[in-house]
Every structure is written in structure tokens, then in C-alpha cells.
Amino acid sequence: MLGDYRIEGAGAAEIAASVERGVGAGALAPGDALPPQRELATRLGVNPNTVAAAYRSLRDRGVIETAGRRGSRIRHRPASTPRESLRVDVPHGARDLSTGNPDPALLPPLGDALATAAERARTRPTLYGAPAVTAELGRAARRMLAADGVPDGPVAVTSGALDAIERVLAAHLRPGDVVAVEDPGWGSLLDLVPALGLRPLPVAVDDDGPLPDAVAGALRRHARALIVTARAQNPTGAAVSAARGAALRALLAEHPATLVVEDDHGHGIVDLPLHAVCGSTTHWALVRSTAKAYGPDLRLAVLTGDALTVDRVRGRQRLGPGWVSHLLQDAVARLWEQEAVRPHRVAASYGHRRDALVRALADRGVPARGRSGMNAWVPVPDETGAVARLLQAGWAVAPGARFRLASGPGLRITLSPLALEEIGGVADAVADALRPSLPRRYD
């Protein structure tokens, strides 16, 4: 069953840690069956409830899976493994539409902003004990958030959106808690939630954001938190509309203990107004990353929320990295001051390409979604076959498995590398890839 590896421990945490050590060392391979709980309890001389608690902890963290009478096994793909591994190998000469990267031509030059930040560091170097958030960035962030109707709250700075979301979830939740997540949704987030020992609960999404009935169902199933993408939802392009935002706020107001985390990573690349859902419950947070508008290597996100949530995030941050580089903070503040990114121009560039692809696919009988942002989502009956056929035609797209829990198969197509004149060719290739193959006769 486990070969020569012996699980050890006298408590649930020790037993779980022993299993995880075995997985990490390669001594426990994917698919290996764990001993029945009573058998392991007898071997270790502990109560069966102790082993049951260890297995439950391992299952919540995505290390093992349980299949009733078939017992518990090491997962073939542990939850801590990024969904980014579910990518296609792009052959030489093929065009890669799978990455989700922004168009480099739409990113602002960083030289002046970084030079200004470096000069500030020369004259006023940041030393231990300095505030975690620079005064310039804090004021600018608060001003922009207020202009978008985000409730008043303190500001923190993290190393990107995922870092912020992880810190907020860790500030309030415990392993085993249920988190309602969009489905389809951001693959990295769908990995993060189980990696934290939390249980993801899928919530269906349409072009206007999470469906209120689906959110209500998740809350009835005791979801402790809800994560919402405000605009440019990855992978579908959904954006929370005014009506949907009002409906979700009213629903959440009836569940004030729910932690609401809102991801506004589309800030700067969309021209749709923000209809914030956060602020209708006791604990909430809104995150704005600079990655899509200013470049993925500018590892900075602004976080605001209720005072307790932000205070917990700041306190835990002080015990780890301490702060996000003031050089980066000063550079971002300078970029904001210069209005280096014009959202209407960027949104129009992505929008022209996205809308053209959705129309071209519709003309060919293929429905697709894409209300905002740089991606389009194409539901398909056979995800694997469609990806393979598109690769043969010279186009690499992202398989929907990277973004799904319970929703149907699909393809995510990133528009950033495409010129308008190439849209027709992509639409032809997608339509051909989805066309049923003619049966062959073999004599």
C-alpha cells in the first residue's frame, strides 16, 4: 500500500505532517492508498478519531482525496500545484494566445518613474521603522478609491493581488472553512484556496458577474467568504453591472458575517465603471493590482478594507516581508501622477479586438463571451480535442480546465498578441476545431 514508508505521529497534526513529508519526499506517490483509519490508529496506538482528524485536514488542504469505500489516496494533482501547469506546449511557429499577458505595446514606459523613485531613495533612503505605505501612494490610492465609490478604509500595499487575497483570507478563516469562488474563475485563486486548507465552493458567473441565486446558495451552504472579480474577470471577461452589484450588496447585507474580497485587477485596462460589492458586510477588502495595466513585473497591489482586516494584514506582513519596496511604491505613485496609463485608450484597444472576435465567432455559429478585459471565453463540448486541433492549425489557447471547478468545458483566448486583421483567421480556426469530424470507414 505505502511501500516502505511508515506514517508516524501521536496527534492529528503530527500524522498529517508525516503524510505531507512523504508526499514531499516522493515516498508517497500520487494514487497511493492510505491505510484505513482504524488500521492506522491501531498501528500508531491512537484513537481512530485522531486519524480521522488528520485525514480530514489532509483532504481540506488538497493533499489526499477520499472516495467512500475505496478509501483515501494521495491526490494525483495536489492543490498546491499551480493550474499554470495545465498549459499547452506551444510548437515552433504557432501563435500563443494562452498566456493571459497584457499587450506590451499598451504598457507605459517605466524609466522616468523608476528614475524619480531612485532619486528619492538617494536623498531620503527608506530605513527600518519607516511606514509600510508611502504617504504619496497612500493619498493617491485613497483618492482614486473614493472617486470610484469604494467605502472609506485604511490602505495597505502587497506584492500583487494574489498576495493580498491570501493575506485577507488568512486573517479571518481557518482550515476547513468554505469559500465561494467564481466558476469559471482565476486559476491561481482556485489553487490558492485549497492550498490554504479552505474548501472552494463554485458560484456560477454570467456577463454581469456572480449570479445572485448561486451566491445565495453558497451562503446557505455556510460559505464564510465570497471572492468577486469586479471587472475584466479572468477568464470570461465578466464585469459586475450596476444592477448586479446592487443585488449582491442587498443579499450580502443579510449575511453580515461573510468576508467579502473584491478583486479589481482590471483597474486601468477597462472603461466600465466600478460597481463595488464590498462594504455591505462587517469584514471586506478590495484589491487593485498594477500587473495588467503597468506590467506583471511591477509587483504591487493596493488593498483597502475594514479597519480590523487591514490591521491584521499589516500586522502579519510586518512579521514577514515587512513592507513592499518604497522604490516600487514611489514609481507607481509617479505613474499615477503622470496618468501614464489612459484607461479609455487601453480598454478601446482590447475591446476592439475582443468584440471583433466574439462577433466573428457568432457569424460562424460559435457562441463566445467577453464583456471586458483582454480575454474571450468559448464554451466547447470537447476541450482537449479543440485545443489539439487548434494547435495543429497554429494557434495555442488555454484549456478551460485551468479555470473550472464544476462549470462546463471551454477555451480561454487572450487577445493581446492579435492584430485586428488576424481575428478572422482565429475565428475560422476555432470554428473548424469545433466542427464534428466526419466518420471514417475502415475496410
N, C-alpha and C positions, 0 to 999 in steps of 0.2 A: 504493500500500500504506500508506504513512505520510504521504502528502501532502508538505508542505514540511519536516516535522520531521526533523532529522538526529540519529541516535543517535551519541554520542561516547564516547571513553574508550579508555585503553590497558590497563586491568586490569579484572577481573571486577567489582570493586566500583564502579569508575567507570562502566562500561557500565550496570550495574543502576541506579545513581543517575541516569544520564541518562534512562533509560526512565521512572523514577518522577517525574522533573521534568516530563517530557512529559505524563504522566497528570495530575499535579497542576495543570499549567497549562491543561489541556484540549486540548492539541495532539495528544494520543493519546487517541482516544475508545474507549469500550467496544466490543469487537468488532473493532477494528483489528488486522490481521495484522502480526506482526513479521517481519523478513526471515529467511530460512533461516540457520541458524547459519554455514554455510560462506560464504554470500554476505556476511553482515555482517563475518565475520572478514577476508575479502579486502578489503572496503571500508576497514576500520579498520587493516589491516596487523597483525593479531594472530593468534595461534594459535587454531584452532577450539575447542580445549578451554577457552580463556579465555571465549569467548562462551557455550559450553555451561554453564560455571560461573555466568555472570551470569544466564542464563535459569533455571537451577536455583534460584538464590537468589530470583529474582522469583517463581517458581512456589511455592516454600516459603512466601513471605510473602503469597501470595494475590493478587499483582498481575496475573499472567498465568495462562493455562491452556493446557495442551498437549494436542492431540488427534491424536497419531500423525502420519500423513502429511499431515494438514490443517495441521500446523504449530502455532505458538504465537500466541495472540491476547490482547489486553487483556481482562481479565475484565469481564463486564457488571456485576458487583457486587463490587468489591474487598473483600477480607476485613476491611479496617479500617472498612467501613461498618457501623454498628450494625444488628443484626437488628430493633431497635426500629422501623426504617423499614418493616418488613413488618407494618404495623398497618393497621387499617381506619379509614376516615374515618367518624366517628360522626355520623349526621344529627341534626338538631334533634329532640328528643323521644324519641330512643332511649336505652335504658339501657346504660351502658358497663360490661361485665363482662370487659374485656380487659386492664386495666392492671397487674394484679398488686400493686396497692397494698393496704396494710393498712386495716382499718376505723378511721377516725378516732375513733370512739366508744370504741375499745379502747386508744387511745394515752394515756399518762399526761400530766397537765399538767406543763409544764417550768418554770413560773415560779419556784417555790421553789428548785429545783435550780440554775437559772441565776443566781438572785439570790445564793445561797450561794457559787457559784463566783466571781461578780463581787466579792463582799465579800472573799474570799480574795485575789483579784488586787489589790484595793486595799491590803490590808495586807501581802501578800507577792507582789509582782509577779514574773512569770516573765521572766527576762532570758537573754541568750545565755550558754551554758555550763551551763544547768540540765539535769538528767537528762531524757531524752526521755520517760520514763514516770513519772508522779507516783507517789509512794510509796503513796498511798491506793488508786489504781486498780490498781496492780501487786499489792498484797496481796489486794485483793478478788477480782481476776481469778484469781490463783493458787489462792485458797481454793475458789472455785466450780469451777474446772477439776479440782482434786484430788477434790472431792466427787463429780464425775461420772466418776472413774476415768481421767482423761486423764494420760498419763505426765508426770512432772516435767520441767520445762524452763523456760528464761528466757521473759520476756514482752516483746513489742513491741506498739506501737499504730500502726495505719494508718488511712487515710481511707476506710474501708469494706472490704467483703470482696473486691471485685474488685481493689482496690489491693494488698491483702495477697497475693492469689493471683498477681498479676502479678510482684510483688517476689520471691516464693518461686521461681517458675518461672525468672525471670531470674537468680537466684542460682546455679542449678545447670545449666541447659540451654543449648544452643546452637542457632542456626537449623538447621532440618532434623531435629531430634530429634522422636521420636514421643511424643505424649501421649495416653493412654487417657482418654476422656471419656464421660460417661453420655449415652445416646441413647434417648429424648428427654432433653434436658438444658437447662440455663440458657442462653438465647440470647446473653447478653452474654459468657459464658465461651466459647461456641462461636465468637464473633467474635474474642475476645482471643487465643486460641491461635494461629490462623494469622497474626494481626497481629504476633505476636512472632516470626514466622518458623518456628514449630513446626508439626508435622503432626498434626492431630487424628485419633484412631482411635476409632470409635464402639464403645461397650460397652453391650449391652442391659441394661435395668433392669426388674425387676418390683416388686411392692409392698414387698418386703423389701430393696431396694437393688440394686446391680450383681450380675449373675449370675456366680458363680464361674467357670463354664466360659468365659464371654465374657472375663472378666479374664485367665484363663489363656491364652486365645487371643491377647489383646493382648500379653501378656508374651512369648509365643513369637515374636511379630512385632516384638520388640525395643522395646516401649514403654519409654521412660526414666522416665515418670512416670504416676501414676494420680490422678485427681481424683474424690473421692467426696463426695456430699451426705449428711450424717448423718441429717437429719430434714427433713420438710416439703419434699421435693425438688420443685424447680420444673422441669417443670410437672405431674408425675404425683402428687405427694404421697407418694412412697415414703419409708420410714424404715427404716434398717438394723436388722434384728432381732438378737436375741442369737445365734441360730444362724448367721445370715448373717455377722455380724461375726466370729464365731469361725472360720468357713470362710475368710473373706477374710484374716484375720490369719495363719492357717496357710499359706495359699497365698503370701502376700507374704513370709513368713519364709523361704521357699525362694528368694526373689529379693531379697536384702538391699540390692542397689544401686539398687532402684527408689525414686524420690522419691514419697512419698505426701502428698497435700494433701487435707485433710478440711474441708469447708465446713459449719459448724454454724450457719447463719444462722437456723435455726428456734428457737434458744435463746430462751426467753421466750414463745413462742406455741404450744408443744407440751407435752404432759404425758407423752409417751413417754420412757422412759429413753434416755440416750445409750449406744450400744454402739460405742465408738471403734475405728476400724480402724488409726489411726496408732500409731506406736511399735513396729511389728513390722519395720521396716526401718531402715537406718542414718540416712537423712535423711527427715524428716517435718515436717509442720506441721498445726496445727488452727486454724481461723479462726472467730471469733464476731463477727458484726456486730450492731449495735444497731438497724438500719434497720427490721426488721419489727415488733419489739416496742415500740420507743420513738419511731419516726418516721424516714422516709427522710432528713430534713434534718439529723439528728444523725449527722454523717458520721464514724463511729468504729467500728473493729473491733479486737478484741484477737487477737493472734497468739501462739501458743506453738509450740515445736518443739525439735528437737535444737539443741545449742549452736552448731554451725557454721552451720546455716541461719539461725537468728535473728541471729547476729552479722553475717552477710553482709547480711541485710535491714537491720539497723540501720546498718551502715556505708554502704550505698548511700543510705539515707534521709538520713543526715547531709549527703551531698553535694547533696541536692535540697531538699525542704521543711524538712529539719532535724528537725522534730517535729510531732506533731498538737497543736493548741491545748490548753494546760492548762486553759483555761476549759471546753472540752468534756469533757476527762478528769475534771475535778472535778465537773462536772454529772452525768456518768454514774455516778461513784462515789457521789454523793449519792442518785441514783435507786436504785442497788443497795442502799445502806444502808437506805433507806426502804421497800424492797420495793414500789416504785411499780407494778410490773407483777406480777400474780399469774398465773403460767403456767396453773394449772388453770382459772381463770375464762376466760382468753383462749382457751385450747385448747378449752374446752367450747363457747364461743360459735361459733368457727369449725367445730368438729366437728359441732354440731347441724345447721348449715346444709349442710355438706359431705355428711354421712351422709344427710340428707333428700333431697338432690339425687340422690345415687347410687342410693338406694332408689327414688325416683320414676322415674328413667330406667329402672331394671331392670324396674319394673312396666309400662313401655311398650315393653319389648323392646330397650332400648338399653343395652349394657354401658358402664360408666364406671369410672374408677379414682380413688381419693383416700383414702389412709390417714391422712394428717396434713397440717397446714397449711391454707392459705386457697384452694387451687386444686383443681379436678377436671379430669381428662383424659378426653376422649371420643374413642375411635378412630372414624374415619369413612371411607367409601370415596371420597368426593369433598369434599375440604377447601374448595376455592374455592366450589363450589356451596352447601355447607352454610353457610358464612359469609355468602354473599349472601342466602340465603333467611332466615336469622336476622335480618339487618339489615332486611329487608322487614317482618319481624314485630316489629321494635322492640327487638331485642337485639343488642348488639355483643360478639363474643367474639374471642379471639386466635387467628389461624390457626396451625396446628401447624408450619408451615414455619419459624417463628421459633425453634423448639426442636428441630429434627430434622437428622440427617445421613443415616442410612440407614434409620431406622425408618419405619413406615407413617404415613399422614396422620392428623391428629387435630385436636381443638379444645381450647384451654385456657379454662376458665370460672373466673373469680375470684369467690368467694362474698362477698367483703367488702361490696359495696353492697346485698346482698339481705337482705330480711326473710324469716323462715320462711314466712309466708303467701304469699310470691311464688314459692316453689320449684316448686309445681305448674305455674304458668304457664310458667316457664322450661323445665321438663321437657316440657310439651306442645309448645312451640315447637321444641325440639331434635328431638323425635320427628317432628314434621311436616316439619322441614327435611331429615331423613334418609329420609323416605318416598319411594320411587321415583315419579317423575312419570308420569302416565298418558299414553300416546302420543296424539298429536293426528292427526286426519285433515284433509288439505287438498285441496279439490276445485278 
